[in-house]
Amino acid sequence: TILMVTLLSLRSKDEKTALIAKQIFNDITTPQELIQVPLEKLETIIKTLGMHKQKAKTIHDVSKTLIEKYDSLPPKTKDELLGIKGIGEKTANILLNNAYSQ
């Protein structure tokens, strides 16, 4: 969830991101559940964050990659994280620092 919230938060206000994240991730806890949400519905939910089409596509794509390559869990190394399309330096660092205390 830290990874997905970080992806949603890019170029968005923290307060808005927190509200939207609660709305999405109260019921959705796995990448498998996230990719079951239609892209259009996800776009509608996150529209107020800005760049909603790109963000919805990115979190769907990242979820698919996590399922296919990493047994649904974010990798624990920066190199592996940066190898996932849609994850940059800032997102990788936030995840490693907050989820894995690195």
Beta strands, then each sheet from edge to edge (+ up, - down):
end
